[in-house]
Amino acid sequence: MKKDLQERIETLAKLLFKSRYPVFFTGAGISTESGLPDFRGPDGMWTRRDKGLPPKPGSPWDSVEPNSGHLALAELQKMGKLKFLISQNVDNLHLKSGIRPDLLAELHGNLTKLRCPRCGETYGKSSGKTTCPCGGTLTSSVVDFGQSLPEKDLFLSYEHSRKSDLFVVVGSSLVVTPAADMPREALRAGAQLVIINAGNTPFDRYAHLRFWEKIGEVLPPAVQRLKILMGG
């Protein structure tokens, strides 16, 4: 491991160790190591489109498994060092990895869930339900362009961003709003900002710590180092 990377990983572990309310924010970049494409990364779907290239083939979403980045976040949850997770992803990999549903806001929905447009309640597609007890007809929970984000998830995202003293962005270009408002809210509340992302973001200048490396090269060793700091 390069000395510079090792030093930044050590800094991240110390920030997590000192933090009382660490909040994480994930985008498509965390799932690329599971075989899913991202959007604005160096080889992402929108990047390739802008170059006149076809989308890069990826794995079918329902066959992919959580990678070391997802599992590192689940480990941080067990250690009490992930108070809340905000995700732009719809791939269900955070829940598959063991993240508690009550500690997760899925701002863009989940491919495995249906949502009631009347009351906002969600149900697994495997439940076979077509209607909600409130009388609403269930539809896909995935948010299309131009649609409003789920009210409850959005409220929780703002609330926990404002509570955070450490806000860690993992695999997001931070350009899609209102999701990308969250690091701004955290900064306003005095949180330190860490960004782990292959491409540039509009918040790079505000980051206390910045990683361009693969997420799997950063989060797992940071968690292992944190365990040592915590006496584990």
Contacts in CASP RR format, 6 or more apart in sequence:
PFRMAT RR
TARGET T0000
AUTHOR 0000-0000-0000
METHOD contacts of the structure
MODEL  1
MKKDLQERIETLAKLLFKSRYPVFFTGAGISTESGLPDFRGPDGMWTRRD
KGLPPKPGSPWDSVEPNSGHLALAELQKMGKLKFLISQNVDNLHLKSGIR
PDLLAELHGNLTKLRCPRCGETYGKSSGKTTCPCGGTLTSSVVDFGQSLP
EKDLFLSYEHSRKSDLFVVVGSSLVVTPAADMPREALRAGAQLVIINAGN
TPFDRYAHLRFWEKIGEVLPPAVQRLKILMGG
1 9 0 8 1.000
1 217 0 8 1.000
1 221 0 8 1.000
5 211 0 8 1.000
5 213 0 8 1.000
5 217 0 8 1.000
5 218 0 8 1.000
8 209 0 8 1.000
8 210 0 8 1.000
8 211 0 8 1.000
8 218 0 8 1.000
9 218 0 8 1.000
9 221 0 8 1.000
9 222 0 8 1.000
9 225 0 8 1.000
10 225 0 8 1.000
11 209 0 8 1.000
12 168 0 8 1.000
12 194 0 8 1.000
12 209 0 8 1.000
12 211 0 8 1.000
12 218 0 8 1.000
12 222 0 8 1.000
13 222 0 8 1.000
13 223 0 8 1.000
13 225 0 8 1.000
13 226 0 8 1.000
13 229 0 8 1.000
14 229 0 8 1.000
15 166 0 8 1.000
15 192 0 8 1.000
15 194 0 8 1.000
15 208 0 8 1.000
15 209 0 8 1.000
16 22 0 8 1.000
16 76 0 8 1.000
16 81 0 8 1.000
16 166 0 8 1.000
16 222 0 8 1.000
16 226 0 8 1.000
17 226 0 8 1.000
17 229 0 8 1.000
17 230 0 8 1.000
19 81 0 8 1.000
19 165 0 8 1.000
19 166 0 8 1.000
20 165 0 8 1.000
21 83 0 8 1.000
21 163 0 8 1.000
21 164 0 8 1.000
21 165 0 8 1.000
21 166 0 8 1.000
22 76 0 8 1.000
22 81 0 8 1.000
22 82 0 8 1.000
22 83 0 8 1.000
22 164 0 8 1.000
22 165 0 8 1.000
22 166 0 8 1.000
22 167 0 8 1.000
22 168 0 8 1.000
23 82 0 8 1.000
23 83 0 8 1.000
23 84 0 8 1.000
23 85 0 8 1.000
23 86 0 8 1.000
23 160 0 8 1.000
23 161 0 8 1.000
23 163 0 8 1.000
23 164 0 8 1.000
23 166 0 8 1.000
23 167 0 8 1.000
23 168 0 8 1.000
23 186 0 8 1.000
23 191 0 8 1.000
24 73 0 8 1.000
24 76 0 8 1.000
24 82 0 8 1.000
24 84 0 8 1.000
24 85 0 8 1.000
24 86 0 8 1.000
24 167 0 8 1.000
24 168 0 8 1.000
24 169 0 8 1.000
24 170 0 8 1.000
25 85 0 8 1.000
25 86 0 8 1.000
25 87 0 8 1.000
25 88 0 8 1.000
25 161 0 8 1.000
25 167 0 8 1.000
25 168 0 8 1.000
25 169 0 8 1.000
25 170 0 8 1.000
25 172 0 8 1.000
25 182 0 8 1.000
25 183 0 8 1.000
26 73 0 8 1.000
26 85 0 8 1.000
26 86 0 8 1.000
26 87 0 8 1.000
26 88 0 8 1.000
26 89 0 8 1.000
26 94 0 8 1.000
26 169 0 8 1.000
26 170 0 8 1.000
26 171 0 8 1.000
26 172 0 8 1.000
27 38 0 8 1.000
27 87 0 8 1.000
27 88 0 8 1.000
27 89 0 8 1.000
27 170 0 8 1.000
27 171 0 8 1.000
27 172 0 8 1.000
28 36 0 8 1.000
28 37 0 8 1.000
28 38 0 8 1.000
28 39 0 8 1.000
28 88 0 8 1.000
28 89 0 8 1.000
28 171 0 8 1.000
28 172 0 8 1.000
29 38 0 8 1.000
29 41 0 8 1.000
29 170 0 8 1.000
29 171 0 8 1.000
29 172 0 8 1.000
29 197 0 8 1.000
29 198 0 8 1.000
29 215 0 8 1.000
30 67 0 8 1.000
30 69 0 8 1.000
30 70 0 8 1.000
30 89 0 8 1.000
30 93 0 8 1.000
30 170 0 8 1.000
30 171 0 8 1.000
30 215 0 8 1.000
31 38 0 8 1.000
31 64 0 8 1.000
31 67 0 8 1.000
31 70 0 8 1.000
31 89 0 8 1.000
31 91 0 8 1.000
31 93 0 8 1.000
32 38 0 8 1.000
33 67 0 8 1.000
33 68 0 8 1.000
33 69 0 8 1.000
33 214 0 8 1.000
33 215 0 8 1.000
33 216 0 8 1.000
34 59 0 8 1.000
34 64 0 8 1.000
34 65 0 8 1.000
34 66 0 8 1.000
34 67 0 8 1.000
34 70 0 8 1.000
34 91 0 8 1.000
34 93 0 8 1.000
35 58 0 8 1.000
35 59 0 8 1.000
35 64 0 8 1.000
36 58 0 8 1.000
36 59 0 8 1.000
36 61 0 8 1.000
36 64 0 8 1.000
36 91 0 8 1.000
37 43 0 8 1.000
37 44 0 8 1.000
37 45 0 8 1.000
37 55 0 8 1.000
37 56 0 8 1.000
37 58 0 8 1.000
38 44 0 8 1.000
38 45 0 8 1.000
38 171 0 8 1.000
39 45 0 8 1.000
39 46 0 8 1.000
39 47 0 8 1.000
39 173 0 8 1.000
40 46 0 8 1.000
40 47 0 8 1.000
40 173 0 8 1.000
40 175 0 8 1.000
40 199 0 8 1.000
41 47 0 8 1.000
41 173 0 8 1.000
41 198 0 8 1.000
41 199 0 8 1.000
42 198 0 8 1.000
42 199 0 8 1.000
43 56 0 8 1.000
44 56 0 8 1.000
45 55 0 8 1.000
45 56 0 8 1.000
48 54 0 8 1.000
48 55 0 8 1.000
48 56 0 8 1.000
49 55 0 8 1.000
61 91 0 8 1.000
61 111 0 8 1.000
62 111 0 8 1.000
64 91 0 8 1.000
64 93 0 8 1.000
65 93 0 8 1.000
65 96 0 8 1.000
66 74 0 8 1.000
66 93 0 8 1.000
66 94 0 8 1.000
66 96 0 8 1.000
66 97 0 8 1.000
67 93 0 8 1.000
67 215 0 8 1.000
67 216 0 8 1.000
68 215 0 8 1.000
68 216 0 8 1.000
68 219 0 8 1.000
68 220 0 8 1.000
69 170 0 8 1.000
69 215 0 8 1.000
69 216 0 8 1.000
69 219 0 8 1.000
69 220 0 8 1.000
70 93 0 8 1.000
70 94 0 8 1.000
70 96 0 8 1.000
70 97 0 8 1.000
71 97 0 8 1.000
71 220 0 8 1.000
72 216 0 8 1.000
72 219 0 8 1.000
72 220 0 8 1.000
72 222 0 8 1.000
72 223 0 8 1.000
73 82 0 8 1.000
73 85 0 8 1.000
73 94 0 8 1.000
73 97 0 8 1.000
73 99 0 8 1.000
73 170 0 8 1.000
73 219 0 8 1.000
74 94 0 8 1.000
74 97 0 8 1.000
74 98 0 8 1.000
74 99 0 8 1.000
75 223 0 8 1.000
76 82 0 8 1.000
76 223 0 8 1.000
76 226 0 8 1.000
77 85 0 8 1.000
77 98 0 8 1.000
77 99 0 8 1.000
77 100 0 8 1.000
77 103 0 8 1.000
79 223 0 8 1.000
79 226 0 8 1.000
79 227 0 8 1.000
79 230 0 8 1.000
81 226 0 8 1.000
82 99 0 8 1.000
82 103 0 8 1.000
83 103 0 8 1.000
83 160 0 8 1.000
83 163 0 8 1.000
83 164 0 8 1.000
84 103 0 8 1.000
84 104 0 8 1.000
84 105 0 8 1.000
84 156 0 8 1.000
84 160 0 8 1.000
84 163 0 8 1.000
84 164 0 8 1.000
85 94 0 8 1.000
85 99 0 8 1.000
85 103 0 8 1.000
85 104 0 8 1.000
85 105 0 8 1.000
86 105 0 8 1.000
86 107 0 8 1.000
86 157 0 8 1.000
86 160 0 8 1.000
86 161 0 8 1.000
86 179 0 8 1.000
86 182 0 8 1.000
87 94 0 8 1.000
87 104 0 8 1.000
87 105 0 8 1.000
87 106 0 8 1.000
87 107 0 8 1.000
87 108 0 8 1.000
88 107 0 8 1.000
88 108 0 8 1.000
88 172 0 8 1.000
88 176 0 8 1.000
88 179 0 8 1.000
89 106 0 8 1.000
89 108 0 8 1.000
90 106 0 8 1.000
90 108 0 8 1.000
90 109 0 8 1.000
90 110 0 8 1.000
90 111 0 8 1.000
90 142 0 8 1.000
91 111 0 8 1.000
92 110 0 8 1.000
92 111 0 8 1.000
92 112 0 8 1.000
94 104 0 8 1.000
94 106 0 8 1.000
95 101 0 8 1.000
95 104 0 8 1.000
95 110 0 8 1.000
105 152 0 8 1.000
105 153 0 8 1.000
105 154 0 8 1.000
105 156 0 8 1.000
105 157 0 8 1.000
105 160 0 8 1.000
106 141 0 8 1.000
106 150 0 8 1.000
106 153 0 8 1.000
107 143 0 8 1.000
107 149 0 8 1.000
107 150 0 8 1.000
107 153 0 8 1.000
107 154 0 8 1.000
107 157 0 8 1.000
107 179 0 8 1.000
108 142 0 8 1.000
108 143 0 8 1.000
108 149 0 8 1.000
108 179 0 8 1.000
109 115 0 8 1.000
109 141 0 8 1.000
109 142 0 8 1.000
109 143 0 8 1.000
109 150 0 8 1.000
109 153 0 8 1.000
110 122 0 8 1.000
110 141 0 8 1.000
110 142 0 8 1.000
111 142 0 8 1.000
112 124 0 8 1.000
112 125 0 8 1.000
112 126 0 8 1.000
113 122 0 8 1.000
113 123 0 8 1.000
113 124 0 8 1.000
113 125 0 8 1.000
113 141 0 8 1.000
114 122 0 8 1.000
114 123 0 8 1.000
114 124 0 8 1.000
114 125 0 8 1.000
114 127 0 8 1.000
114 129 0 8 1.000
114 138 0 8 1.000
114 139 0 8 1.000
114 140 0 8 1.000
114 141 0 8 1.000
115 121 0 8 1.000
115 122 0 8 1.000
115 123 0 8 1.000
115 138 0 8 1.000
115 139 0 8 1.000
115 140 0 8 1.000
115 141 0 8 1.000
115 150 0 8 1.000
116 122 0 8 1.000
116 123 0 8 1.000
116 132 0 8 1.000
116 134 0 8 1.000
116 135 0 8 1.000
116 136 0 8 1.000
116 137 0 8 1.000
116 138 0 8 1.000
117 136 0 8 1.000
117 137 0 8 1.000
117 139 0 8 1.000
118 132 0 8 1.000
118 134 0 8 1.000
118 135 0 8 1.000
118 136 0 8 1.000
119 132 0 8 1.000
119 134 0 8 1.000
119 136 0 8 1.000
120 150 0 8 1.000
120 151 0 8 1.000
120 152 0 8 1.000
121 132 0 8 1.000
121 134 0 8 1.000
122 141 0 8 1.000
123 129 0 8 1.000
123 132 0 8 1.000
123 138 0 8 1.000
129 138 0 8 1.000
130 137 0 8 1.000
130 138 0 8 1.000
131 137 0 8 1.000
131 138 0 8 1.000
132 138 0 8 1.000
141 150 0 8 1.000
143 149 0 8 1.000
143 150 0 8 1.000
149 178 0 8 1.000
149 179 0 8 1.000
154 178 0 8 1.000
157 179 0 8 1.000
157 182 0 8 1.000
158 181 0 8 1.000
158 182 0 8 1.000
158 185 0 8 1.000
161 167 0 8 1.000
161 182 0 8 1.000
161 183 0 8 1.000
161 185 0 8 1.000
161 186 0 8 1.000
161 189 0 8 1.000
161 191 0 8 1.000
162 185 0 8 1.000
162 186 0 8 1.000
162 188 0 8 1.000
162 189 0 8 1.000
163 189 0 8 1.000
164 186 0 8 1.000
164 189 0 8 1.000
164 191 0 8 1.000
165 190 0 8 1.000
165 191 0 8 1.000
165 192 0 8 1.000
166 191 0 8 1.000
166 192 0 8 1.000
166 194 0 8 1.000
167 182 0 8 1.000
167 183 0 8 1.000
167 186 0 8 1.000
167 187 0 8 1.000
167 191 0 8 1.000
167 192 0 8 1.000
167 193 0 8 1.000
167 194 0 8 1.000
168 194 0 8 1.000
168 195 0 8 1.000
168 196 0 8 1.000
169 183 0 8 1.000
169 193 0 8 1.000
169 194 0 8 1.000
169 195 0 8 1.000
169 196 0 8 1.000
169 197 0 8 1.000
169 201 0 8 1.000
169 203 0 8 1.000
170 196 0 8 1.000
170 197 0 8 1.000
170 215 0 8 1.000
170 219 0 8 1.000
171 196 0 8 1.000
171 197 0 8 1.000
171 198 0 8 1.000
171 215 0 8 1.000
172 179 0 8 1.000
172 180 0 8 1.000
172 197 0 8 1.000
172 201 0 8 1.000
173 197 0 8 1.000
173 199 0 8 1.000
173 200 0 8 1.000
173 201 0 8 1.000
174 180 0 8 1.000
174 183 0 8 1.000
174 195 0 8 1.000
174 197 0 8 1.000
174 201 0 8 1.000
174 202 0 8 1.000
174 203 0 8 1.000
175 201 0 8 1.000
175 202 0 8 1.000
180 202 0 8 1.000
183 193 0 8 1.000
183 203 0 8 1.000
183 206 0 8 1.000
184 203 0 8 1.000
186 193 0 8 1.000
187 193 0 8 1.000
187 203 0 8 1.000
187 206 0 8 1.000
192 208 0 8 1.000
192 209 0 8 1.000
193 203 0 8 1.000
193 206 0 8 1.000
193 207 0 8 1.000
193 208 0 8 1.000
193 209 0 8 1.000
194 207 0 8 1.000
194 208 0 8 1.000
194 209 0 8 1.000
194 210 0 8 1.000
194 211 0 8 1.000
195 201 0 8 1.000
195 203 0 8 1.000
195 204 0 8 1.000
195 207 0 8 1.000
195 209 0 8 1.000
195 210 0 8 1.000
195 211 0 8 1.000
196 211 0 8 1.000
196 213 0 8 1.000
196 215 0 8 1.000
196 218 0 8 1.000
196 219 0 8 1.000
197 211 0 8 1.000
197 212 0 8 1.000
198 212 0 8 1.000
198 214 0 8 1.000
199 212 0 8 1.000
204 210 0 8 1.000
211 218 0 8 1.000
END
